[in-house]
Amino acid sequence: MSLRPLSLAGCLVMLFTGCQNTPQHGPVSARTLKALVRRAEPKQAFLSRLNEVDRGIRAALPTAPVHVPWALQTHPPVILVRSGKARPLRLMLDTGAARMVMGAESAAKLALPTVNANEVQATMIGVVGKETGLVGMAGPLRIGDWQIPAYPCFVRTYHTSGHNDAYPDNILGVDLPARYCRYLTLDYLNQEAVFGFGQGYRPRSHQCSSVPFFMKEGVIFIELQSGKVKWQAILDSGSFNGIEISEAIARRLDVQDQGQVVQDLVLIAVGGTMSSKDAKLRRLKLPCVQMLGERYETPEVDISPGLPRVGSKFLRDYRVTLDFDQRRVWLER
């Protein structure tokens, strides 16, 4: 496990909001930043901590699946994670993020150790921009019955104010479950996450389909097809939207001049905010899309910034399992 200065941390959240309530993105307060800097340590000391992380986690791995209910009734799954005696943290389960990300306020309250900023900094890339942050060590963490002594994370030094706190700054990326779990189930039907250990995954429903997935830049991609055009998309539980395609894919599908501009939405992501009008977010229907082992007739699709993705608005009708043993995605009704 090594420190990387650059990582994809691209959660995309869309909120209905009026122009007068447009969220503001900017640096955290000087007081919060001072609290983070106070806990900073030399890079070499941090690397010594890092060397013990994998051994500590593997020594405490559960044998039975760990069930964790959704903390909020939202499309992007949010769970509660405990850290010591502090109040539980809200973490968005974001398969579109490659790493764990902690908001500055949460990191300061938990007194997380960070690396001196003049030695190591993190650049986090979101859908609408990028921002610099710190590298830190979260822990101890408890996800249900899963005890995690410590785990490296990125610590944000920017935040978005004026938006619904149902969408936390803290993100549980796909790296932790992909490294230590045999599978991860996002059960939208029963509003819970299941972290699988011990036995491999076995579908619970006869109404299921599965396809291979692959990982690139630390996140999970699947293949989609409409007509003769194929493309790759992130399977992104952190996205509030359904099926999103990029401008490049829209041109390949010959729909770049189609669709209605979506009004009165704000895109909130690592890196900033943007109105749907400025993002040129457009909504249209394609004749059909084949993905995740199924064929969908006249699905609604958004042309939006960033990479193509399949988000929680689509996934909410399923039990979605990432089978890390077989590198397959399972959809069950």
SENUPA-956613 format. One record per residue (C-alpha): residue number from 1; residue in one letter; y, x, z. Coordinates in steps of 0.5 Angstrom, whole numbers, plus 500, padded with zeros to 3 digits. Layout:
residues N
[atom NUM,"a",[Y,X,Z]]
...
//
This chain:
residues 333
[atom 1,"m",[500,500,500]]
[atom 2,"s",[507,503,498]]
[atom 3,"l",[514,502,498]]
[atom 4,"r",[517,499,491]]
[atom 5,"p",[524,499,490]]
[atom 6,"l",[524,493,485]]
[atom 7,"s",[520,487,486]]
[atom 8,"l",[520,480,483]]
[atom 9,"a",[522,475,488]]
[atom 10,"g",[523,469,483]]
[atom 11,"c",[523,463,487]]
[atom 12,"l",[527,457,484]]
[atom 13,"v",[529,451,488]]
[atom 14,"m",[533,445,485]]
[atom 15,"l",[537,441,489]]
[atom 16,"f",[541,434,487]]
[atom 17,"t",[548,436,489]]
[atom 18,"g",[555,434,488]]
[atom 19,"c",[560,439,485]]
[atom 20,"q",[564,438,492]]
[atom 21,"n",[557,441,495]]
[atom 22,"t",[556,446,491]]
[atom 23,"p",[552,452,495]]
[atom 24,"q",[555,459,496]]
[atom 25,"h",[552,465,495]]
[atom 26,"g",[554,471,498]]
[atom 27,"p",[553,477,503]]
[atom 28,"v",[551,475,510]]
[atom 29,"s",[556,476,516]]
[atom 30,"a",[558,483,519]]
[atom 31,"r",[555,481,525]]
[atom 32,"t",[548,479,522]]
[atom 33,"l",[548,486,518]]
[atom 34,"k",[550,490,524]]
[atom 35,"a",[544,487,528]]
[atom 36,"l",[539,489,522]]
[atom 37,"v",[542,496,522]]
[atom 38,"r",[541,497,529]]
[atom 39,"r",[534,497,528]]
[atom 40,"a",[534,501,522]]
[atom 41,"e",[529,508,523]]
[atom 42,"p",[528,514,518]]
[atom 43,"k",[523,513,512]]
[atom 44,"q",[518,517,515]]
[atom 45,"a",[517,513,521]]
[atom 46,"f",[517,507,517]]
[atom 47,"l",[511,510,513]]
[atom 48,"s",[508,512,519]]
[atom 49,"r",[508,504,521]]
[atom 50,"l",[506,503,514]]
[atom 51,"n",[499,507,514]]
[atom 52,"e",[497,503,520]]
[atom 53,"v",[498,496,517]]
[atom 54,"d",[492,495,512]]
[atom 55,"r",[487,497,518]]
[atom 56,"g",[490,493,523]]
[atom 57,"i",[490,487,519]]
[atom 58,"r",[483,488,517]]
[atom 59,"a",[481,489,524]]
[atom 60,"a",[483,482,525]]
[atom 61,"l",[481,478,519]]
[atom 62,"p",[478,471,521]]
[atom 63,"t",[471,469,518]]
[atom 64,"a",[473,461,517]]
[atom 65,"p",[478,458,513]]
[atom 66,"v",[485,457,516]]
[atom 67,"h",[488,451,515]]
[atom 68,"v",[496,450,516]]
[atom 69,"p",[499,444,515]]
[atom 70,"w",[506,443,511]]
[atom 71,"a",[512,444,515]]
[atom 72,"l",[516,439,511]]
[atom 73,"q",[515,434,506]]
[atom 74,"t",[517,437,500]]
[atom 75,"h",[514,439,493]]
[atom 76,"p",[515,447,494]]
[atom 77,"p",[510,448,500]]
[atom 78,"v",[513,450,507]]
[atom 79,"i",[509,452,513]]
[atom 80,"l",[511,454,520]]
[atom 81,"v",[509,462,522]]
[atom 82,"r",[509,464,529]]
[atom 83,"s",[512,471,531]]
[atom 84,"g",[511,473,538]]
[atom 85,"k",[515,468,543]]
[atom 86,"a",[520,466,538]]
[atom 87,"r",[521,459,535]]
[atom 88,"p",[516,458,529]]
[atom 89,"l",[519,461,522]]
[atom 90,"r",[519,456,516]]
[atom 91,"l",[516,460,510]]
[atom 92,"m",[516,458,503]]
[atom 93,"l",[509,459,500]]
[atom 94,"d",[511,462,493]]
[atom 95,"t",[506,464,488]]
[atom 96,"g",[512,466,484]]
[atom 97,"a",[514,471,489]]
[atom 98,"a",[510,478,489]]
[atom 99,"r",[512,480,496]]
[atom 100,"m",[514,477,503]]
[atom 101,"v",[521,476,504]]
[atom 102,"m",[525,475,510]]
[atom 103,"g",[532,472,511]]
[atom 104,"a",[537,476,514]]
[atom 105,"e",[538,471,520]]
[atom 106,"s",[531,471,521]]
[atom 107,"a",[530,478,521]]
[atom 108,"a",[535,480,526]]
[atom 109,"k",[533,474,531]]
[atom 110,"l",[526,478,531]]
[atom 111,"a",[529,485,531]]
[atom 112,"l",[525,487,525]]
[atom 113,"p",[525,494,524]]
[atom 114,"t",[528,496,517]]
[atom 115,"v",[528,503,513]]
[atom 116,"n",[535,506,513]]
[atom 117,"a",[539,503,507]]
[atom 118,"n",[541,510,505]]
[atom 119,"e",[534,512,504]]
[atom 120,"v",[530,506,501]]
[atom 121,"q",[533,500,498]]
[atom 122,"a",[530,494,495]]
[atom 123,"t",[532,490,489]]
[atom 124,"m",[530,483,489]]
[atom 125,"i",[530,479,482]]
[atom 126,"g",[531,472,482]]
[atom 127,"v",[532,467,476]]
[atom 128,"v",[539,467,476]]
[atom 129,"g",[541,474,478]]
[atom 130,"k",[539,480,483]]
[atom 131,"e",[541,482,490]]
[atom 132,"t",[540,488,494]]
[atom 133,"g",[536,488,501]]
[atom 134,"l",[533,492,506]]
[atom 135,"v",[525,494,507]]
[atom 136,"g",[523,492,513]]
[atom 137,"m",[516,491,517]]
[atom 138,"a",[515,483,519]]
[atom 139,"g",[510,482,525]]
[atom 140,"p",[506,480,529]]
[atom 141,"l",[505,474,525]]
[atom 142,"r",[501,468,526]]
[atom 143,"i",[499,463,520]]
[atom 144,"g",[495,458,524]]
[atom 145,"d",[489,462,527]]
[atom 146,"w",[490,468,522]]
[atom 147,"q",[493,474,527]]
[atom 148,"i",[497,479,522]]
[atom 149,"p",[499,485,527]]
[atom 150,"a",[505,487,522]]
[atom 151,"y",[506,487,514]]
[atom 152,"p",[512,490,510]]
[atom 153,"c",[517,485,507]]
[atom 154,"f",[524,485,504]]
[atom 155,"v",[530,483,508]]
[atom 156,"r",[535,479,504]]
[atom 157,"t",[542,481,506]]
[atom 158,"y",[545,475,502]]
[atom 159,"h",[544,468,503]]
[atom 160,"t",[546,461,500]]
[atom 161,"s",[550,457,505]]
[atom 162,"g",[551,449,504]]
[atom 163,"h",[544,447,502]]
[atom 164,"n",[539,443,505]]
[atom 165,"d",[535,448,510]]
[atom 166,"a",[529,445,507]]
[atom 167,"y",[528,451,503]]
[atom 168,"p",[528,457,507]]
[atom 169,"d",[530,464,506]]
[atom 170,"n",[524,466,508]]
[atom 171,"i",[518,467,503]]
[atom 172,"l",[511,468,503]]
[atom 173,"g",[509,471,497]]
[atom 174,"v",[502,472,493]]
[atom 175,"d",[501,479,495]]
[atom 176,"l",[499,478,502]]
[atom 177,"p",[493,472,501]]
[atom 178,"a",[491,476,494]]
[atom 179,"r",[490,482,498]]
[atom 180,"y",[486,479,504]]
[atom 181,"c",[484,472,502]]
[atom 182,"r",[478,470,498]]
[atom 183,"y",[482,464,496]]
[atom 184,"l",[488,460,497]]
[atom 185,"t",[488,453,497]]
[atom 186,"l",[495,449,496]]
[atom 187,"d",[493,442,498]]
[atom 188,"y",[498,438,495]]
[atom 189,"l",[494,431,496]]
[atom 190,"n",[493,433,504]]
[atom 191,"q",[500,437,505]]
[atom 192,"e",[496,443,507]]
[atom 193,"a",[495,450,505]]
[atom 194,"v",[488,453,506]]
[atom 195,"f",[487,461,507]]
[atom 196,"g",[480,462,505]]
[atom 197,"f",[476,468,509]]
[atom 198,"g",[468,469,509]]
[atom 199,"q",[465,465,504]]
[atom 200,"g",[468,464,497]]
[atom 201,"y",[471,458,494]]
[atom 202,"r",[467,452,492]]
[atom 203,"p",[470,446,489]]
[atom 204,"r",[470,440,493]]
[atom 205,"s",[471,435,488]]
[atom 206,"h",[467,433,482]]
[atom 207,"q",[474,432,478]]
[atom 208,"c",[476,439,477]]
[atom 209,"s",[477,444,472]]
[atom 210,"s",[479,451,472]]
[atom 211,"v",[481,457,468]]
[atom 212,"p",[482,464,469]]
[atom 213,"f",[489,467,471]]
[atom 214,"f",[491,474,471]]
[atom 215,"m",[497,478,475]]
[atom 216,"k",[503,482,472]]
[atom 217,"e",[508,484,476]]
[atom 218,"g",[505,482,482]]
[atom 219,"v",[505,474,481]]
[atom 220,"i",[500,470,478]]
[atom 221,"f",[500,468,470]]
[atom 222,"i",[496,463,466]]
[atom 223,"e",[496,461,459]]
[atom 224,"l",[499,455,456]]
[atom 225,"q",[499,452,449]]
[atom 226,"s",[502,447,445]]
[atom 227,"g",[500,446,437]]
[atom 228,"k",[499,453,435]]
[atom 229,"v",[503,456,440]]
[atom 230,"k",[501,460,446]]
[atom 231,"w",[505,463,451]]
[atom 232,"q",[504,465,458]]
[atom 233,"a",[507,462,465]]
[atom 234,"i",[508,464,472]]
[atom 235,"l",[504,459,476]]
[atom 236,"d",[510,458,481]]
[atom 237,"s",[509,454,487]]
[atom 238,"g",[516,456,489]]
[atom 239,"s",[519,452,483]]
[atom 240,"f",[521,445,485]]
[atom 241,"n",[520,444,477]]
[atom 242,"g",[514,442,473]]
[atom 243,"i",[513,445,466]]
[atom 244,"e",[519,450,464]]
[atom 245,"i",[519,454,458]]
[atom 246,"s",[524,460,456]]
[atom 247,"e",[529,459,450]]
[atom 248,"a",[525,464,447]]
[atom 249,"i",[519,460,447]]
[atom 250,"a",[523,454,445]]
[atom 251,"r",[525,457,439]]
[atom 252,"r",[517,459,437]]
[atom 253,"l",[516,451,439]]
[atom 254,"d",[522,450,434]]
[atom 255,"v",[525,445,440]]
[atom 256,"q",[531,450,441]]
[atom 257,"d",[536,445,439]]
[atom 258,"q",[533,439,442]]
[atom 259,"g",[533,436,449]]
[atom 260,"q",[538,433,454]]
[atom 261,"v",[542,437,458]]
[atom 262,"v",[540,436,465]]
[atom 263,"q",[547,434,470]]
[atom 264,"d",[548,435,477]]
[atom 265,"l",[543,440,479]]
[atom 266,"v",[544,446,482]]
[atom 267,"l",[539,452,481]]
[atom 268,"i",[538,456,488]]
[atom 269,"a",[534,462,488]]
[atom 270,"v",[534,470,490]]
[atom 271,"g",[540,473,486]]
[atom 272,"g",[545,467,486]]
[atom 273,"t",[546,459,484]]
[atom 274,"m",[548,456,478]]
[atom 275,"s",[549,449,476]]
[atom 276,"s",[544,446,471]]
[atom 277,"k",[550,445,466]]
[atom 278,"d",[552,453,466]]
[atom 279,"a",[544,454,466]]
[atom 280,"k",[544,450,459]]
[atom 281,"l",[538,447,463]]
[atom 282,"r",[535,442,458]]
[atom 283,"r",[529,437,458]]
[atom 284,"l",[525,434,453]]
[atom 285,"k",[518,432,451]]
[atom 286,"l",[513,436,447]]
[atom 287,"p",[507,432,443]]
[atom 288,"c",[502,435,448]]
[atom 289,"v",[501,442,452]]
[atom 290,"q",[494,445,454]]
[atom 291,"m",[493,448,460]]
[atom 292,"l",[489,449,467]]
[atom 293,"g",[483,446,463]]
[atom 294,"e",[486,440,461]]
[atom 295,"r",[490,437,455]]
[atom 296,"y",[497,433,457]]
[atom 297,"e",[500,428,452]]
[atom 298,"t",[507,428,451]]
[atom 299,"p",[509,432,458]]
[atom 300,"e",[516,433,460]]
[atom 301,"v",[518,440,459]]
[atom 302,"d",[525,444,462]]
[atom 303,"i",[528,449,458]]
[atom 304,"s",[531,454,463]]
[atom 305,"p",[533,461,465]]
[atom 306,"g",[528,466,467]]
[atom 307,"l",[520,467,465]]
[atom 308,"p",[516,460,463]]
[atom 309,"r",[513,457,469]]
[atom 310,"v",[509,451,472]]
[atom 311,"g",[512,449,478]]
[atom 312,"s",[510,444,484]]
[atom 313,"k",[513,438,481]]
[atom 314,"f",[507,439,476]]
[atom 315,"l",[502,441,482]]
[atom 316,"r",[504,436,487]]
[atom 317,"d",[498,431,484]]
[atom 318,"y",[493,436,485]]
[atom 319,"r",[489,441,490]]
[atom 320,"v",[490,448,487]]
[atom 321,"t",[486,454,489]]
[atom 322,"l",[487,461,487]]
[atom 323,"d",[480,464,487]]
[atom 324,"f",[481,471,488]]
[atom 325,"d",[474,473,487]]
[atom 326,"q",[473,470,481]]
[atom 327,"r",[480,471,478]]
[atom 328,"r",[481,463,477]]
[atom 329,"v",[485,457,478]]
[atom 330,"w",[482,451,480]]
[atom 331,"l",[485,444,479]]
[atom 332,"e",[482,438,483]]
[atom 333,"r",[484,431,484]]
//
